[in-house]
Amino acid sequence: MGIIVSMNGDTQPEKAQNATEAEANRYNILAITQATQGMSQQAIVSFTHAIELEPDNPGYLYNRGIIYASDGAFPLALEDFSKALAIRGDDADILNNRGSVYMMIGDWDAAIADFTRCIELNPNQPEPYNNRGVAHAQAGNYVAAVMDFGRAIDIKPQYAEAHFNLARINARTGQCDLASAHLKEAIALQPTYKQMARALGDFDDCRSQPGFTVQI
């Protein structure tokens, strides 16, 4: 689970309808460049200039929200994402990102609501299922979590994060053979999951079980 860091930017500012929009878009493009170079505070300043010039542009609010979220300024990120949604209406990317921020502050119900609406809008994207599965797991609803992780894997069979998340839930619920299979797949796709599995306590009870064949 995490923030989607793609941002909206018109790379042809001459298409803007007037001089104010063109200037706002130049600030937006500058901010995106600054963000990709790791200059988050400068990017926030540039996005803010764009928003001051064009306050009803949801793309600029969305972009600044991404930077706020990446910097851990979660209340400011939520404010920008919510304003963008109020202007644009339901948008799957914004909902998925706002849901991810709700996850980071532990508001599982709000996160689940955003991910659910995101899935309704775009049911063939695996990330919202995975993210909602994490929220369900954190809320203690393992049955719903397993269903969501499974759906994410159905859509994207090589989705390492979903395999790892499902392995963790399988291990917690004593399904060590399934935990082994999904953990093995996650490690094959992304070897760093082996170290993560070793550091977590989720697999401790499964290690002594014959159905758990992963060496961690």
Residue frames relative to the residue before (quaternion, step in Angstrom):
aa qw qx qy qz dx dy dz
M 1.0000 0.0000 0.0000 0.0000 0.00 0.00 0.00
G 0.2990 0.7587 -0.5479 0.1868 3.54 -0.98 0.81
I 0.6523 -0.5037 0.3957 0.4053 3.45 -1.34 0.20
I 0.3601 -0.6773 0.5965 0.2362 3.53 -1.09 0.79
V 0.2304 -0.8472 0.4692 0.0951 3.55 -0.46 1.17
S 0.4181 0.6710 -0.5063 0.3445 3.61 1.16 0.30
M 0.1596 -0.8008 0.5742 0.0595 3.56 -1.04 0.81
N 0.4851 -0.6644 0.4952 0.2793 3.52 -1.27 0.49
G 0.2155 0.7804 -0.5702 0.1396 3.58 -0.82 0.93
D 0.3067 -0.7186 0.5958 0.1860 3.55 -0.90 0.96
T 0.2455 -0.8018 0.5293 0.1289 3.58 -0.49 1.16
Q 0.6847 0.3939 -0.2949 0.5377 3.59 1.27 0.18
P 0.1294 -0.8543 0.4970 0.0804 3.60 0.41 1.18
E 0.5445 0.6212 -0.4177 0.3783 3.61 1.15 -0.34
K 0.5898 0.5794 -0.3678 0.4255 3.58 1.23 -0.29
A 0.4680 0.6821 -0.4500 0.3364 3.59 1.20 -0.23
Q 0.5563 -0.6644 0.3968 0.3028 3.57 -1.04 0.80
N 0.8086 0.0315 -0.0116 0.5873 3.61 1.06 -0.54
A 0.7275 -0.4536 0.2900 0.4254 3.54 -1.32 0.20
T 0.6327 0.5372 -0.3417 0.4409 3.60 1.00 -0.75
E 0.6604 0.4924 -0.3020 0.4797 3.57 0.93 -0.87
A 0.6394 0.5246 -0.3307 0.4545 3.59 0.98 -0.79
E 0.6609 0.4921 -0.3115 0.4733 3.59 0.95 -0.85
A 0.6317 0.5300 -0.3309 0.4588 3.58 0.99 -0.84
N 0.6786 0.4897 -0.3010 0.4574 3.56 0.92 -0.86
R 0.6044 0.5404 -0.3617 0.4603 3.60 1.08 -0.59
Y 0.6347 0.5054 -0.3257 0.4855 3.58 1.04 -0.75
N 0.6316 0.5423 -0.3290 0.4458 3.58 1.02 -0.82
I 0.6782 0.4801 -0.2889 0.4754 3.58 0.90 -0.94
L 0.6190 0.5307 -0.3367 0.4709 3.58 1.04 -0.76
A 0.6632 0.5130 -0.3050 0.4516 3.57 0.93 -0.90
I 0.6329 0.5188 -0.3356 0.4665 3.58 0.98 -0.79
T 0.6388 0.5146 -0.3224 0.4724 3.58 0.98 -0.82
Q 0.6575 0.5026 -0.3100 0.4680 3.58 0.92 -0.88
A 0.6523 0.5217 -0.3210 0.4465 3.58 0.95 -0.84
T 0.6717 0.4928 -0.3064 0.4606 3.59 0.94 -0.83
Q 0.6800 0.4550 -0.2811 0.5016 3.59 1.23 -0.39
G 0.5731 -0.6309 0.3601 0.3793 3.56 1.27 0.20
M 0.5213 0.6286 -0.4124 0.4038 3.58 1.25 0.27
S 0.0574 -0.8746 0.4803 0.0326 3.55 0.66 1.15
Q 0.6639 0.5006 -0.3270 0.4491 3.60 0.90 -0.80
Q 0.6422 0.4985 -0.3237 0.4839 3.59 0.99 -0.75
A 0.6278 0.5365 -0.3334 0.4549 3.58 1.05 -0.77
I 0.6341 0.5280 -0.3320 0.4571 3.59 0.98 -0.80
V 0.6369 0.5195 -0.3249 0.4679 3.57 0.98 -0.84
S 0.6851 0.4804 -0.2935 0.4623 3.59 0.87 -0.90
F 0.6371 0.5028 -0.3334 0.4797 3.61 0.97 -0.77
T 0.6352 0.5320 -0.3327 0.4503 3.58 0.99 -0.78
H 0.6164 0.5219 -0.3433 0.4794 3.60 1.02 -0.72
A 0.6490 0.5138 -0.3203 0.4607 3.59 0.92 -0.85
I 0.6728 0.4957 -0.2934 0.4643 3.57 0.95 -0.88
E 0.6204 0.5388 -0.3419 0.4559 3.59 1.04 -0.72
L 0.6836 0.4727 -0.2759 0.4829 3.56 1.06 -0.74
E 0.8002 0.0904 -0.0041 0.5929 3.56 1.05 -0.81
P 0.0972 -0.8742 0.4734 0.0478 3.59 0.50 1.21
D 0.7029 0.4517 -0.2741 0.4762 3.59 1.17 -0.39
N 0.4742 0.6427 -0.4625 0.3849 3.58 1.20 0.41
P 0.3100 -0.7946 0.4849 0.1932 3.63 -0.29 1.16
G 0.5839 0.5998 -0.3746 0.3987 3.59 1.13 -0.56
Y 0.6600 0.4997 -0.3132 0.4654 3.57 0.98 -0.79
L 0.6390 0.5125 -0.3206 0.4756 3.57 1.02 -0.79
Y 0.6319 0.5330 -0.3192 0.4633 3.56 1.00 -0.85
N 0.6727 0.5075 -0.3014 0.4462 3.56 0.87 -0.96
R 0.6735 0.4748 -0.3068 0.4763 3.58 0.89 -0.87
G 0.6077 0.5619 -0.3492 0.4394 3.57 1.08 -0.68
I 0.6189 0.5423 -0.3374 0.4571 3.57 1.04 -0.75
I 0.6731 0.4842 -0.3012 0.4710 3.58 0.92 -0.88
Y 0.6229 0.5279 -0.3412 0.4658 3.58 0.95 -0.81
A 0.6734 0.4977 -0.3023 0.4555 3.59 0.87 -0.95
S 0.6603 0.5118 -0.3089 0.4546 3.56 0.94 -0.86
D 0.6947 0.4493 -0.2601 0.4979 3.58 1.17 -0.62
G 0.5462 -0.6428 0.3885 0.3708 3.60 1.26 -0.02
A 0.4952 0.6240 -0.4460 0.4080 3.59 1.24 0.30
F 0.0807 -0.8832 0.4601 0.0405 3.53 0.67 1.18
P 0.6488 0.5035 -0.3575 0.4447 3.68 0.84 -0.71
L 0.6546 0.4971 -0.3122 0.4764 3.60 1.01 -0.76
A 0.6247 0.5276 -0.3362 0.4672 3.58 1.04 -0.73
L 0.6519 0.5110 -0.3152 0.4632 3.58 0.92 -0.89
E 0.6394 0.5295 -0.3285 0.4505 3.56 0.98 -0.82
D 0.6859 0.4746 -0.2954 0.4659 3.59 0.88 -0.89
F 0.6578 0.5000 -0.3223 0.4619 3.60 0.90 -0.86
S 0.6627 0.5050 -0.3134 0.4557 3.60 0.95 -0.83
K 0.6359 0.5077 -0.3285 0.4796 3.60 1.01 -0.75
A 0.6434 0.5211 -0.3262 0.4562 3.59 0.95 -0.82
L 0.6596 0.4971 -0.3071 0.4727 3.58 0.98 -0.82
A 0.6317 0.5366 -0.3363 0.4471 3.59 1.02 -0.76
I 0.6843 0.4629 -0.2788 0.4896 3.58 1.09 -0.69
R 0.7762 0.3820 -0.1877 0.4652 3.55 0.74 -1.09
G 0.4134 -0.6420 0.5269 0.3732 3.57 1.01 -0.75
D 0.7744 -0.3381 0.2309 0.4825 3.56 -1.26 -0.09
D 0.0667 0.7683 -0.6298 0.0934 3.55 -0.88 1.04
A 0.4706 -0.7264 0.4192 0.2743 3.57 -0.59 1.15
D 0.6639 0.5058 -0.3241 0.4454 3.62 0.88 -0.84
I 0.6729 0.4854 -0.3060 0.4668 3.57 0.88 -0.90
L 0.6481 0.5163 -0.3205 0.4589 3.58 0.94 -0.82
N 0.6572 0.5070 -0.3198 0.4569 3.58 0.94 -0.84
N 0.6724 0.4834 -0.2979 0.4748 3.57 0.99 -0.79
R 0.6513 0.4887 -0.3336 0.4751 3.60 0.94 -0.77
G 0.6240 0.5340 -0.3379 0.4597 3.57 1.02 -0.75
S 0.6373 0.5263 -0.3242 0.4602 3.57 1.03 -0.77
V 0.6442 0.4987 -0.3231 0.4816 3.60 1.04 -0.72
Y 0.6126 0.5282 -0.3511 0.4717 3.59 0.99 -0.75
M 0.6081 0.5463 -0.3449 0.4612 3.58 1.07 -0.72
M 0.6823 0.5192 -0.2913 0.4244 3.55 0.88 -0.95
I 0.7250 0.3749 -0.2445 0.5235 3.58 1.16 -0.49
G 0.5637 -0.6638 0.3529 0.3421 3.58 1.29 0.25
D 0.4783 0.6312 -0.4675 0.3927 3.60 1.17 0.47
W 0.1646 -0.8516 0.4915 0.0778 3.54 0.35 1.30
D 0.6542 0.5277 -0.3297 0.4299 3.60 0.90 -0.86
A 0.6646 0.4844 -0.3066 0.4793 3.58 0.93 -0.87
A 0.6303 0.5298 -0.3334 0.4592 3.58 1.01 -0.78
I 0.6610 0.5066 -0.3096 0.4588 3.58 0.86 -0.95
A 0.6415 0.5296 -0.3271 0.4484 3.59 0.97 -0.83
D 0.6780 0.4783 -0.3002 0.4706 3.60 0.92 -0.85
F 0.6650 0.4907 -0.3154 0.4664 3.60 0.91 -0.84
T 0.6267 0.5388 -0.3398 0.4489 3.59 1.02 -0.74
R 0.6673 0.4787 -0.3049 0.4822 3.58 0.92 -0.87
C 0.6088 0.5518 -0.3403 0.4572 3.58 1.07 -0.74
I 0.6597 0.5025 -0.2978 0.4728 3.58 0.97 -0.88
E 0.6281 0.5338 -0.3364 0.4554 3.58 1.01 -0.77
L 0.6893 0.4733 -0.2749 0.4746 3.56 1.03 -0.78
N 0.8090 0.0817 0.0150 0.5819 3.58 1.02 -0.83
P 0.0682 -0.8799 0.4686 0.0383 3.60 0.50 1.15
N 0.6831 0.4979 -0.2939 0.4463 3.61 1.19 -0.22
Q 0.5343 0.5823 -0.4268 0.4396 3.58 1.21 0.37
P 0.3884 -0.7679 0.4536 0.2319 3.63 -0.65 1.02
E 0.5913 0.6328 -0.3768 0.3284 3.62 1.01 -0.73
P 0.6758 0.4813 -0.3396 0.4430 3.65 0.78 -0.77
Y 0.6051 0.5323 -0.3640 0.4669 3.62 1.08 -0.59
N 0.6560 0.5035 -0.3126 0.4674 3.57 0.92 -0.89
N 0.6705 0.5022 -0.3000 0.4563 3.56 0.90 -0.93
R 0.6598 0.4873 -0.3164 0.4765 3.58 0.95 -0.84
G 0.6047 0.5577 -0.3550 0.4441 3.57 1.08 -0.66
V 0.6329 0.5159 -0.3278 0.4752 3.58 1.02 -0.80
A 0.6541 0.5100 -0.3165 0.4603 3.58 0.93 -0.87
H 0.6401 0.5101 -0.3235 0.4748 3.60 0.97 -0.83
A 0.6576 0.5108 -0.3167 0.4542 3.58 0.92 -0.88
Q 0.6591 0.5016 -0.3099 0.4669 3.58 0.93 -0.85
A 0.6827 0.4650 -0.2776 0.4906 3.57 1.12 -0.64
G 0.5630 -0.6408 0.3622 0.3758 3.59 1.32 -0.03
N 0.5583 0.5863 -0.3981 0.4313 3.59 1.25 0.16
Y 0.1192 -0.8518 0.5082 0.0439 3.56 0.30 1.28
V 0.5949 0.5686 -0.3779 0.4243 3.61 1.04 -0.63
A 0.6825 0.4673 -0.2835 0.4852 3.58 0.87 -0.94
A 0.6216 0.5472 -0.3419 0.4441 3.58 1.04 -0.75
V 0.6512 0.5138 -0.3144 0.4616 3.59 0.90 -0.92
M 0.6481 0.5185 -0.3221 0.4554 3.59 0.94 -0.84
D 0.6862 0.4845 -0.2942 0.4559 3.58 0.91 -0.88
F 0.6490 0.4956 -0.3282 0.4749 3.60 0.92 -0.82
G 0.6442 0.5283 -0.3200 0.4510 3.57 0.99 -0.79
R 0.6531 0.5020 -0.3162 0.4706 3.55 1.00 -0.81
A 0.6192 0.5398 -0.3428 0.4558 3.59 1.00 -0.78
I 0.6751 0.4816 -0.2867 0.4797 3.58 0.99 -0.85
D 0.5905 0.5581 -0.3686 0.4516 3.60 1.06 -0.64
I 0.6941 0.4677 -0.2714 0.4752 3.56 0.95 -0.90
K 0.7979 0.0896 0.0034 0.5961 3.56 0.99 -0.93
P 0.2387 -0.8348 0.4751 0.1425 3.61 0.21 1.24
Q 0.7293 0.3934 -0.2417 0.5049 3.62 1.09 -0.56
Y 0.3340 0.7384 -0.5018 0.3023 3.56 1.10 0.75
A 0.2834 -0.8207 0.4734 0.1486 3.56 0.08 1.35
E 0.6645 0.5219 -0.3182 0.4299 3.59 0.87 -0.92
A 0.6583 0.4990 -0.3142 0.4678 3.59 0.97 -0.81
H 0.6186 0.5260 -0.3418 0.4731 3.61 1.02 -0.74
F 0.6703 0.4941 -0.3036 0.4629 3.58 0.90 -0.89
N 0.6583 0.5051 -0.3147 0.4608 3.58 0.91 -0.85
L 0.6587 0.4950 -0.3114 0.4734 3.57 0.98 -0.82
A 0.6139 0.5447 -0.3438 0.4562 3.58 1.03 -0.74
R 0.6469 0.5237 -0.3215 0.4516 3.59 0.95 -0.81
I 0.6728 0.4747 -0.3023 0.4802 3.59 0.93 -0.85
N 0.6171 0.5390 -0.3429 0.4594 3.60 0.98 -0.80
A 0.6680 0.4987 -0.3018 0.4626 3.57 0.95 -0.87
R 0.6543 0.5210 -0.3136 0.4495 3.58 0.94 -0.85
T 0.7438 0.3895 -0.2112 0.5005 3.58 1.08 -0.70
G 0.6017 -0.6314 0.3307 0.3606 3.58 1.26 0.39
Q 0.5240 0.6089 -0.4301 0.4119 3.59 1.21 0.25
C 0.0724 -0.8813 0.4663 0.0267 3.52 0.62 1.22
D 0.6155 0.5398 -0.3631 0.4448 3.60 1.06 -0.59
L 0.6654 0.4749 -0.3009 0.4911 3.58 1.00 -0.80
A 0.6094 0.5465 -0.3453 0.4591 3.56 1.05 -0.77
S 0.6507 0.5231 -0.3098 0.4549 3.56 0.96 -0.87
A 0.6723 0.5116 -0.3033 0.4408 3.57 0.87 -0.95
H 0.7194 0.4359 -0.2653 0.4712 3.59 0.84 -0.94
L 0.6213 0.5189 -0.3531 0.4691 3.60 1.06 -0.62
K 0.6281 0.5328 -0.3327 0.4593 3.59 0.99 -0.81
E 0.6577 0.4993 -0.3047 0.4747 3.58 0.99 -0.83
A 0.6449 0.5250 -0.3243 0.4508 3.59 0.94 -0.86
I 0.6767 0.4892 -0.2926 0.4660 3.59 0.92 -0.90
A 0.6262 0.5341 -0.3397 0.4552 3.58 1.02 -0.74
L 0.7009 0.4551 -0.2615 0.4829 3.56 1.04 -0.79
Q 0.7945 0.0224 0.0316 0.6060 3.57 1.08 -0.79
P 0.3187 -0.8197 0.4413 0.1784 3.60 0.04 1.29
T 0.5724 0.6113 -0.3915 0.3812 3.62 1.10 -0.49
Y 0.5508 0.6151 -0.4019 0.3959 3.60 1.19 -0.34
K 0.5505 0.5964 -0.4105 0.4156 3.62 1.15 -0.37
Q 0.6721 0.4794 -0.2905 0.4838 3.56 0.91 -0.88
M 0.6391 0.5238 -0.3257 0.4594 3.57 1.01 -0.79
A 0.6483 0.5167 -0.3154 0.4619 3.57 0.98 -0.84
R 0.6401 0.5276 -0.3185 0.4587 3.56 1.05 -0.78
A 0.6928 0.4908 -0.2750 0.4512 3.57 1.03 -0.81
L 0.6779 0.4798 -0.2907 0.4751 3.58 1.14 -0.56
G 0.4560 -0.6970 0.4842 0.2678 3.55 -1.20 0.45
D 0.4211 0.7541 -0.4397 0.2464 3.58 1.26 -0.13
F 0.7672 0.3974 -0.1963 0.4636 3.57 0.99 -0.80
D 0.3748 0.7682 -0.4658 0.2290 3.61 1.26 -0.02
D 0.7099 0.4641 -0.2744 0.4531 3.59 0.82 -0.96
C 0.6682 0.5142 -0.3036 0.4437 3.59 1.13 -0.56
R 0.5416 0.6742 -0.4004 0.3029 3.59 1.09 -0.57
S 0.7177 0.4310 -0.2503 0.4863 3.58 1.07 -0.65
Q 0.5639 0.6142 -0.3822 0.3983 3.59 1.25 -0.05
P 0.5450 -0.6600 0.4025 0.3244 3.62 -0.91 0.85
G 0.6631 0.5230 -0.3158 0.4325 3.59 1.11 -0.55
F 0.6448 0.4938 -0.3188 0.4886 3.55 1.30 -0.20
T 0.0459 -0.8658 0.4966 -0.0423 3.56 -0.15 1.30
V 0.5099 0.6360 -0.4360 0.3813 3.61 1.22 0.14
Q 0.2949 -0.7519 0.5653 0.1675 3.55 -0.89 0.94
I 0.1303 0.7925 -0.5818 0.1285 3.56 -0.41 1.23
